[in-house]
């Protein structure tokens, strides 16, 4: 049998490629001949040729984005979604063989009426690192909208910028704007529209409920008040503001840390010799990039609270925190002081209409910067500097027992909610310590965050009979994500079996964190997974660091393999084969 497979996903190629490979492998196991197309608008030349489509007995279209279906007119076609294919590729193929029907173009009148009757939603997804949750939440919302018959457009604000940006027309025609974001998203373009806010985790796990709540509970906001959000979500405001600051600070930390590590290639003290390349690298990474870390953190915390008027006073407060020795803790305090000060001035300062334009340019930056600076110099600076110095001294001089306990704590926190608030709190704490030249907690944090997806992937290999075929395939993808330090690769397993996955992940992460601290591993960069090992001196004790990751991953794998219940379908198949 000859089969043509076409896959497509609106928010990136990862899901499309994964579906294509799984379906192709499953079809090959059936003894079928396949031709595969992974939809990519940037490369139309990669589409299946007309001759290939004509030779196929039927066409399987697995997509959550609109495709050109005209080329399949007259062919037997079966349509499915990426989520259904990832859950059970065999079932999708078998249904396709039985249910594929000759494709005919839809009736024009029906096509014209459906968009009018369907609710229209535009959405933005964003998370602090802009890697996993951003795109997973977007995919979940797309699938839910398709099931519910809603017209949904999603803009993803990932680490490489915005994808699928929302047009002014789409925004104006939308019934509601859904902001599924763990960081603050500018809302000026949504002035006058109903807005509903939630985290990416909620959108990922409860996509249909999120869309329905957005339609029923969205509230109208102005551009000036957009940052406030609905009253019922104020409890998460401070956390979201902090993550916004961390999100903007991360690229600076990565660049600075790796440049410092590169300067050590020429010798640990080579940078002390003026005029050398090592000295230049240290000047760029240590003297420039690391000095901007705390001002960026504070500035974008204030920006999250008060929008652009808060940026200048926040950065000024952050720079003062850095020069006063208050470090990242002082920067966080400065960001909140500057942000709420700017917000209060913006809300309560009344000026004549002719002078109102001066408020965001002159009045707010001047008085918010003055207030923030005076508070940092006379109230916050010295006490926080003393506290940070004590914390840094404790971390640098703590004994083996305390180091192991800290590693257990950070490692366990990284694995509790797999990209959720507890995970992000441990990560933000470790990233902040990089500004104080405390690199050991960062090493423990990243190593532990890699454990759940790698460990669960290994579990699918050592206990194959307990996992469905789709879970075994998902395990391979999870291991790749784990190597990249994307803890969210374990979410498909945790969502299905949280009472077993989470404890197994915690024990493995805690072991890895403890071993990393015990071995004295220090990491200069806050992200990158095992690929940072390619950068000389980015991590010390590299082999021991790998040992810590392997030990924790194996512990997670063994624990989960032992406590997991076998899949009923797989048990039945094993019995039939016997």
C-alpha positions as CSV (number, residue, x, y, z in Angstrom):
1,X,0.0,0.0,0.0
2,X,1.3,3.5,-0.9
3,X,0.5,6.2,1.6
4,X,1.2,10.0,1.5
5,X,1.7,11.6,4.9
6,X,1.4,15.4,5.4
7,X,2.0,17.0,8.9
8,X,1.8,20.6,9.9
9,X,1.9,22.7,13.1
10,X,1.5,26.5,13.3
11,X,4.0,27.1,16.1
12,X,7.2,25.5,14.9
13,X,8.6,22.4,13.2
14,X,9.2,20.2,16.3
15,X,5.7,18.8,16.5
16,X,5.4,18.4,12.8
17,X,8.7,16.5,12.4
18,X,8.0,14.3,15.4
19,X,4.5,13.3,14.1
20,X,5.9,12.6,10.6
21,X,8.6,10.3,12.0
22,X,6.3,8.4,14.3
23,X,3.7,7.9,11.5
24,X,6.3,6.9,9.0
25,X,7.8,4.4,11.4
26,X,4.4,3.0,12.2
27,X,3.5,2.7,8.5
28,X,6.8,0.9,7.7
29,X,6.0,-1.6,10.5
30,X,2.7,-2.3,8.6
31,X,4.7,-2.9,5.4
32,X,3.4,0.2,3.7
33,X,5.3,2.4,1.3
34,X,5.3,6.1,2.4
35,X,6.0,9.6,1.1
36,X,6.2,12.2,3.8
37,X,5.8,16.0,3.7
38,X,6.5,18.2,6.7
39,X,4.6,21.4,6.0
40,X,6.9,24.5,5.9
41,X,5.5,27.7,4.4
42,X,9.1,29.0,3.9
43,X,10.0,26.0,1.7
44,X,7.1,25.3,-0.6
45,X,9.5,23.3,-2.9
46,X,9.5,20.5,-0.2
47,X,5.8,19.7,-0.9
48,X,4.9,16.4,-2.3
49,X,4.8,16.4,-6.1
50,X,1.5,15.9,-8.0
51,X,2.9,12.6,-9.3
52,X,3.6,11.4,-5.8
53,X,0.1,12.3,-4.6
54,X,-1.4,10.6,-7.7
55,X,0.5,7.4,-6.9
56,X,-0.6,7.3,-3.3
57,X,-3.7,5.1,-2.5
58,X,-4.7,7.5,0.2
59,X,-3.5,10.6,2.0
60,X,-3.1,11.1,5.8
61,X,-3.2,14.8,6.8
62,X,-2.1,15.4,10.4
63,X,-2.2,19.2,11.0
64,X,-3.5,21.9,13.3
65,X,-2.8,24.7,10.8
66,X,-4.7,25.4,7.5
67,X,-3.2,23.6,4.5
68,X,-3.7,23.7,0.7
69,X,-6.2,20.8,0.4
70,X,-7.0,21.6,-3.3
71,X,-4.2,19.3,-4.4
72,X,-5.9,16.3,-2.8
73,X,-9.3,16.7,-4.6
74,X,-10.4,13.3,-5.8
75,X,-8.0,11.4,-3.5
76,X,-9.0,9.4,-0.4
77,X,-8.1,11.6,2.5
78,X,-8.2,11.1,6.3
79,X,-7.5,14.2,8.5
80,X,-6.3,14.1,12.1
81,X,-4.5,16.3,14.6
82,X,-0.9,16.2,16.0
83,X,-2.2,15.5,19.5
84,X,-4.2,12.5,18.4
85,X,-1.2,11.2,16.4
86,X,1.2,11.6,19.3
87,X,-1.2,9.8,21.6
88,X,-1.6,6.7,19.4
89,X,-0.1,6.6,15.9
90,X,-1.2,3.1,15.2
91,X,-4.9,4.0,15.9
92,X,-4.7,7.0,13.6
93,X,-3.3,4.9,10.8
94,X,-5.9,2.1,11.2
95,X,-8.7,4.7,11.3
96,X,-7.3,6.3,8.2
97,X,-7.3,3.1,6.3
98,X,-11.0,2.4,7.2
99,X,-12.4,6.0,7.2
100,X,-10.5,7.8,4.5
101,X,-13.0,9.4,2.1
102,X,-12.7,11.0,-1.3
103,X,-11.9,14.7,-0.7
104,X,-14.2,17.3,-2.2
105,X,-13.8,21.1,-1.7
106,X,-16.2,22.5,0.9
107,X,-19.4,24.3,-0.2
108,X,-18.7,28.0,-0.5
109,X,-21.8,29.1,1.4
110,X,-21.0,26.9,4.4
111,X,-17.4,28.1,4.4
112,X,-18.5,31.7,4.4
113,X,-20.9,31.2,7.3
114,X,-18.7,29.3,9.7
115,X,-16.3,32.0,10.6
116,X,-19.2,34.4,11.4
117,X,-20.7,32.0,13.9
118,X,-17.5,30.8,15.5
119,X,-16.1,32.8,18.5
120,X,-13.0,34.6,17.5
121,X,-10.0,34.6,20.0
122,X,-6.5,36.0,19.6
123,X,-3.9,34.7,22.1
124,X,-0.3,35.3,23.1
125,X,1.8,32.7,24.9
126,X,5.0,33.5,26.7
127,X,7.2,32.1,29.5
128,X,10.5,33.2,31.1
129,X,12.8,31.2,29.0
130,X,10.7,31.2,25.9
131,X,11.5,27.7,25.0
132,X,9.1,25.0,26.0
133,X,5.9,26.2,27.8
134,X,5.5,29.0,25.2
135,X,5.1,26.6,22.3
136,X,3.4,23.7,24.2
137,X,0.7,26.0,25.5
138,X,0.1,27.4,22.0
139,X,-0.2,23.9,20.5
140,X,-2.7,22.9,23.3
141,X,-4.8,26.0,22.7
142,X,-4.8,25.4,18.9
143,X,-6.0,21.8,19.4
144,X,-8.7,22.8,21.9
145,X,-10.0,25.5,19.6
146,X,-10.2,23.1,16.7
147,X,-12.2,20.7,18.9
148,X,-14.5,23.5,20.1
149,X,-14.9,25.0,16.6
150,X,-13.4,28.4,17.7
151,X,-11.5,30.7,15.4
152,X,-8.1,31.1,17.2
153,X,-4.9,32.9,16.3
154,X,-1.9,32.5,18.6
155,X,1.2,34.6,18.7
156,X,4.2,32.9,20.5
157,X,6.7,35.2,22.2
158,X,9.6,32.8,22.5
159,X,13.3,33.2,23.0
160,X,13.8,34.2,19.3
161,X,11.1,36.8,19.3
162,X,7.4,36.8,18.2
163,X,6.1,34.1,15.9
164,X,2.8,34.4,14.0
165,X,2.4,38.1,15.1
166,X,-1.2,39.2,15.5
167,X,-2.4,41.6,12.8
168,X,-4.4,44.7,13.7
169,X,-7.3,43.3,11.8
170,X,-7.3,40.1,13.8
171,X,-7.2,42.0,17.0
172,X,-10.0,44.3,16.1
173,X,-12.2,41.3,15.0
174,X,-11.5,39.2,18.1
175,X,-14.1,38.7,20.8
176,X,-11.4,38.4,23.5
177,X,-7.7,38.5,23.9
178,X,-6.2,35.5,25.8
179,X,-2.8,36.2,27.4
180,X,-1.4,32.8,28.5
181,X,1.9,34.2,29.9
182,X,4.1,33.7,32.9
183,X,5.8,37.1,32.2
184,X,4.2,40.5,31.6
185,X,3.0,41.1,28.0
186,X,2.6,44.7,26.7
187,X,-1.1,45.4,26.1
188,X,-1.2,48.8,24.4
189,X,-2.4,47.2,21.1
190,X,-5.3,45.6,23.0
191,X,-6.8,48.8,24.4
192,X,-10.5,48.6,24.6
193,X,-10.6,44.8,24.1
194,X,-11.7,42.2,26.6
195,X,-8.6,40.5,28.0
196,X,-8.3,37.2,30.0
197,X,-5.0,36.3,31.7
198,X,-3.6,33.0,32.9
199,X,-0.3,31.1,33.1
200,X,1.1,28.8,30.4
201,X,0.7,25.9,32.7
202,X,-3.1,26.3,33.0
203,X,-3.4,26.8,29.2
204,X,-1.4,23.7,28.6
205,X,-3.3,21.4,31.0
206,X,-6.8,22.9,30.8
207,X,-6.9,24.3,27.2
208,X,-10.6,24.0,26.5
209,X,-11.6,25.4,29.9
210,X,-9.2,28.3,29.4
211,X,-10.7,29.2,26.0
212,X,-14.2,29.1,27.5
213,X,-13.2,31.1,30.5
214,X,-11.6,33.7,28.2
215,X,-14.9,34.2,26.4
216,X,-17.0,34.3,29.5
217,X,-14.7,36.1,32.0
218,X,-12.6,38.4,29.9
219,X,-12.6,42.0,31.1
220,X,-12.0,45.2,29.2
221,X,-8.7,47.0,29.9
222,X,-7.2,50.2,28.7
223,X,-3.6,50.4,27.6
224,X,-2.7,52.2,30.8
225,X,-4.2,49.7,33.1
226,X,-3.3,46.6,31.1
227,X,-0.5,45.6,33.5
228,X,-2.9,45.4,36.4
229,X,-4.9,42.5,35.0
230,X,-8.0,41.1,36.5
231,X,-8.5,41.6,40.2
232,X,-8.7,37.9,40.9
233,X,-5.2,37.3,39.5
234,X,-3.4,40.0,41.6
235,X,-2.0,37.2,43.9
236,X,0.3,36.1,41.2
237,X,1.4,39.6,40.2
238,X,4.6,39.9,42.1
239,X,5.8,36.5,40.9
240,X,5.0,37.4,37.3
241,X,6.9,40.7,37.6
242,X,9.9,38.9,39.0
243,X,9.9,36.3,36.1
244,X,9.6,39.1,33.6
245,X,12.8,40.6,35.0
246,X,14.6,37.2,35.0
247,X,13.5,36.6,31.4
248,X,15.1,39.8,30.1
249,X,18.2,39.2,32.2
250,X,18.9,35.7,31.0
251,X,20.6,36.5,27.7
252,X,22.9,38.9,29.5
253,X,23.8,36.2,32.1
254,X,24.4,33.5,29.4
255,X,26.6,35.8,27.3
256,X,28.6,37.2,30.2
257,X,29.1,33.8,31.9
258,X,30.3,32.1,28.7
259,X,32.6,35.0,27.8
260,X,34.2,34.8,31.3
261,X,34.6,31.0,30.8
262,X,36.3,31.6,27.4
263,X,38.8,33.9,29.1
264,X,39.9,31.1,31.3
265,X,40.9,29.0,28.3
266,X,44.2,31.0,28.3
267,X,44.7,30.3,32.0
268,X,42.8,31.1,35.2
269,X,44.7,34.3,35.8
270,X,45.6,35.2,32.1
271,X,42.9,37.9,32.1
272,X,45.0,39.9,34.6
273,X,47.6,40.7,31.9
274,X,46.5,43.9,30.1
275,X,46.2,43.9,26.3
276,X,45.6,40.2,25.9
277,X,42.6,38.5,24.4
278,X,41.8,36.9,27.8
279,X,41.7,40.4,29.3
280,X,39.4,41.6,26.6
281,X,37.0,38.7,27.0
282,X,36.9,39.3,30.8
283,X,36.3,43.0,30.2
284,X,33.3,42.2,27.9
285,X,31.9,39.4,30.0
286,X,32.7,40.4,33.6
287,X,33.1,44.2,33.4
288,X,30.3,44.9,30.9
289,X,27.7,42.0,30.7
290,X,27.7,41.1,34.4
291,X,27.4,44.7,35.5
292,X,24.3,45.1,33.4
293,X,22.6,42.0,34.9
294,X,21.1,43.6,38.0
295,X,20.1,46.8,36.2
296,X,18.3,44.8,33.6
297,X,16.6,42.6,36.3
298,X,15.4,45.7,38.2
299,X,14.5,47.6,35.1
300,X,12.2,45.0,33.6
301,X,10.6,44.2,36.9
302,X,9.6,47.9,37.0
303,X,8.6,47.7,33.4
304,X,6.3,44.8,34.1
305,X,4.6,46.8,36.9
306,X,4.4,50.2,35.3
307,X,5.1,49.7,31.6
308,X,7.7,52.0,29.9
309,X,7.7,54.8,32.5
310,X,9.1,52.3,35.1
311,X,12.0,51.2,33.0
312,X,14.4,54.2,33.7
313,X,13.9,54.4,37.5
314,X,14.1,50.6,37.7
315,X,17.4,50.4,35.9
316,X,18.8,53.3,37.9
317,X,17.8,51.6,41.1
318,X,19.3,48.3,39.8
319,X,22.6,50.0,39.0
320,X,22.6,51.6,42.5
321,X,22.0,48.1,44.0
322,X,24.9,46.8,42.1
323,X,27.3,49.6,43.0
324,X,26.2,49.5,46.7
325,X,26.9,45.7,46.8
326,X,23.3,44.8,47.3
327,X,23.4,42.5,44.3
328,X,20.4,40.7,42.8
329,X,18.4,40.9,46.0
330,X,18.8,44.7,46.1
331,X,18.0,44.7,42.4
332,X,14.7,42.9,43.0
333,X,13.8,45.3,45.7
334,X,14.8,48.3,43.6
335,X,12.6,47.0,40.7
336,X,9.5,46.7,42.8
337,X,10.1,50.1,44.5
338,X,10.6,51.8,41.1
339,X,7.7,50.0,39.4
340,X,5.1,50.7,42.1
341,X,6.4,54.3,42.6
342,X,6.0,55.0,38.9
343,X,2.6,53.4,38.9
344,X,1.4,55.5,41.8
345,X,2.7,58.7,40.2
346,X,1.0,57.8,36.9
347,X,-2.3,57.1,38.6
348,X,-2.5,60.0,41.0
349,X,-0.5,62.8,39.6
350,X,-3.0,65.2,37.9
351,X,-1.6,67.6,35.3
352,X,-3.4,70.0,32.9
353,X,-4.2,68.5,29.6
354,X,-1.6,70.5,27.8
355,X,1.1,69.1,30.1
356,X,-0.1,65.5,30.3
357,X,2.3,64.4,27.6
358,X,5.2,65.4,29.9
359,X,4.2,62.8,32.5
360,X,5.7,59.6,31.0
361,X,8.8,61.5,29.6
362,X,9.7,63.8,32.5
363,X,7.5,63.6,35.6
364,X,7.4,59.9,36.2
365,X,11.1,59.1,35.4
366,X,12.4,62.1,37.4
367,X,10.4,61.6,40.6
368,X,10.4,57.8,40.5
369,X,14.1,57.7,40.0
370,X,14.7,60.2,42.8
371,X,12.5,58.3,45.2
372,X,14.0,54.9,44.3
373,X,17.6,56.2,44.4
374,X,17.1,57.8,47.8
375,X,15.5,54.7,49.3
376,X,18.3,52.5,47.9
377,X,21.1,54.7,49.2
378,X,19.7,55.5,52.7
379,X,17.4,52.6,53.5
380,X,17.9,49.4,51.5
381,X,21.5,49.4,50.2
382,X,23.7,48.7,53.2
383,X,21.4,46.2,55.1
384,X,20.8,44.2,51.9
385,X,24.5,44.4,51.0
386,X,25.4,43.0,54.4
387,X,22.8,40.2,54.0
388,X,24.1,39.3,50.5
389,X,27.7,39.3,51.7
390,X,26.7,36.9,54.5
391,X,24.8,34.7,52.1
392,X,27.7,34.6,49.6
393,X,30.2,33.9,52.4
394,X,28.0,31.0,53.6
395,X,27.7,29.5,50.2
396,X,31.5,29.8,49.6
397,X,32.5,28.4,52.9
398,X,29.7,26.0,53.9
399,X,30.8,22.5,54.8
400,X,30.0,19.3,52.9
401,X,26.8,18.6,54.8
402,X,25.3,22.1,54.2
403,X,26.3,21.9,50.5
404,X,24.6,18.6,50.1
405,X,21.4,19.8,51.9
406,X,21.3,22.9,49.6
407,X,21.7,20.6,46.6
408,X,18.9,18.4,47.7
409,X,16.6,21.4,48.2
410,X,17.4,23.0,44.9
411,X,17.3,19.7,43.0
412,X,14.0,18.7,44.5
413,X,12.4,22.1,43.8
414,X,13.4,21.8,40.2
415,X,11.5,18.6,39.8
416,X,8.3,19.3,41.8
417,X,6.3,21.1,39.1
418,X,8.5,20.8,36.0
419,X,8.6,24.4,34.9
420,X,6.0,25.7,37.3
421,X,6.4,28.3,40.1
422,X,8.5,26.2,42.5
423,X,10.8,25.2,39.6
424,X,11.2,28.8,38.5
425,X,11.8,30.1,42.0
426,X,14.8,27.7,42.4
427,X,16.0,28.7,39.0
428,X,15.7,32.5,39.6
429,X,17.5,32.1,42.9
430,X,20.4,30.3,41.3
431,X,20.6,32.7,38.4
432,X,20.7,35.7,40.7
433,X,23.7,34.2,42.6
434,X,25.7,34.3,39.4
435,X,26.0,38.1,39.8
436,X,27.7,37.4,43.2
437,X,30.1,34.9,41.6
438,X,28.4,32.0,43.4
439,X,28.3,29.3,40.6
440,X,27.7,26.1,42.5
441,X,23.9,26.5,43.0
442,X,23.5,27.1,39.3
443,X,25.3,23.9,38.4
444,X,23.1,21.9,40.8
445,X,19.9,23.6,39.5
446,X,20.6,22.9,35.9
447,X,21.7,19.3,36.4
448,X,18.6,18.5,38.5
449,X,16.3,20.1,35.9
450,X,17.7,17.7,33.3
451,X,16.9,14.6,35.3
452,X,13.1,14.2,34.9
453,X,12.9,14.0,31.1
454,X,16.1,12.0,30.8
455,X,15.1,9.6,33.6
456,X,11.6,9.0,32.3
457,X,13.1,8.4,28.8
458,X,15.4,5.8,30.2
459,X,12.5,4.2,32.1
460,X,10.7,3.6,28.8
461,X,13.7,1.6,27.6
462,X,14.3,-0.5,30.7
463,X,10.6,-1.3,31.3
464,X,9.3,-1.3,27.8
465,X,6.4,-3.7,28.5
466,X,4.9,-1.2,31.0
467,X,4.7,1.6,28.4
468,X,2.5,2.0,25.4
469,X,4.2,2.4,22.0
470,X,3.4,6.2,22.0
471,X,4.9,6.6,25.4
472,X,8.1,4.8,24.3
473,X,8.3,7.2,21.3
474,X,7.6,10.2,23.7
475,X,10.4,8.9,25.9
476,X,13.0,9.3,23.1
477,X,11.9,12.9,22.6
478,X,11.9,13.6,26.3
479,X,15.6,12.5,26.5
480,X,16.6,14.9,23.8
481,X,14.7,17.7,25.6
482,X,16.4,16.7,28.9
483,X,19.8,17.0,27.3
484,X,18.9,20.6,26.4
485,X,17.8,21.4,30.0
486,X,14.1,21.5,29.1
487,X,12.4,20.0,32.1
488,X,9.0,20.3,30.3
489,X,9.9,17.2,28.3
490,X,8.6,15.2,31.2
491,X,5.2,16.9,31.3
492,X,3.4,14.3,29.0
493,X,4.3,11.6,31.6
494,X,3.5,13.8,34.6
495,X,0.1,14.8,33.2
496,X,-0.9,11.2,32.7
497,X,0.6,9.7,35.9
498,X,1.5,12.6,38.4
499,X,1.4,10.5,41.6
500,X,4.2,8.3,40.4
501,X,6.2,10.6,38.0
502,X,6.6,13.5,40.3
503,X,8.0,11.5,43.3
504,X,10.3,9.6,41.0
505,X,11.5,12.8,39.5
506,X,12.1,14.5,42.9
507,X,14.3,11.7,44.3
508,X,16.4,11.7,41.2
509,X,16.7,15.5,41.0
510,X,17.6,15.7,44.7
511,X,20.3,13.1,44.3
512,X,21.8,14.9,41.3
513,X,21.7,18.3,43.1
514,X,23.4,16.8,46.2
515,X,26.1,15.1,44.1
516,X,26.7,18.3,42.1
517,X,27.2,20.3,45.3
518,X,29.3,17.5,46.9
519,X,31.6,17.4,43.9
520,X,32.0,21.2,43.9
521,X,30.7,21.7,40.4
522,X,30.4,25.3,39.2
523,X,28.5,26.5,36.2
524,X,29.2,29.8,34.5
525,X,26.0,29.9,32.3
526,X,22.4,29.4,33.4
527,X,21.2,27.4,30.4
528,X,22.2,25.1,27.6
529,X,22.1,21.7,29.1
530,X,24.9,19.3,28.3
531,X,25.9,21.5,25.3
532,X,27.6,24.0,27.6
533,X,30.3,21.3,28.0
534,X,31.4,22.2,24.5
535,X,32.4,25.6,25.9
536,X,35.8,25.3,27.6
537,X,35.7,26.1,31.3
538,X,31.9,26.7,31.3
539,X,31.7,24.0,33.9
540,X,34.5,22.6,36.1
541,X,34.7,18.9,37.1
542,X,32.9,18.1,33.9
543,X,33.1,14.3,34.3
544,X,31.8,14.4,37.9
545,X,29.0,16.7,36.7
546,X,28.0,14.1,34.1
547,X,28.2,11.4,36.8
548,X,25.8,13.4,38.9
549,X,23.3,13.8,36.1
550,X,23.6,10.1,35.1
551,X,23.1,8.9,38.7
552,X,20.0,11.0,39.3
553,X,18.5,10.0,35.9
554,X,19.1,6.3,36.6
555,X,17.5,6.6,40.0
556,X,14.4,8.3,38.5
557,X,14.3,5.7,35.8
558,X,14.5,2.7,38.2
559,X,12.0,4.2,40.7
560,X,9.5,4.9,38.0
561,X,10.0,1.6,36.2
562,X,9.3,-0.2,39.5
563,X,6.2,1.8,40.6
564,X,4.6,2.3,37.3
565,X,1.6,0.2,36.4
566,X,1.7,-1.6,33.1
567,X,-0.5,-0.2,30.3
568,X,-3.6,-2.4,29.9
569,X,-3.4,-2.4,26.2
570,X,0.2,-3.4,26.2
571,X,-0.5,-6.2,28.6
572,X,-3.3,-7.5,26.3
573,X,-1.0,-7.4,23.3
574,X,1.8,-9.3,25.2
575,X,-0.8,-11.9,26.1
576,X,-2.0,-12.3,22.5
577,X,1.6,-12.7,21.3
578,X,2.2,-15.4,23.8
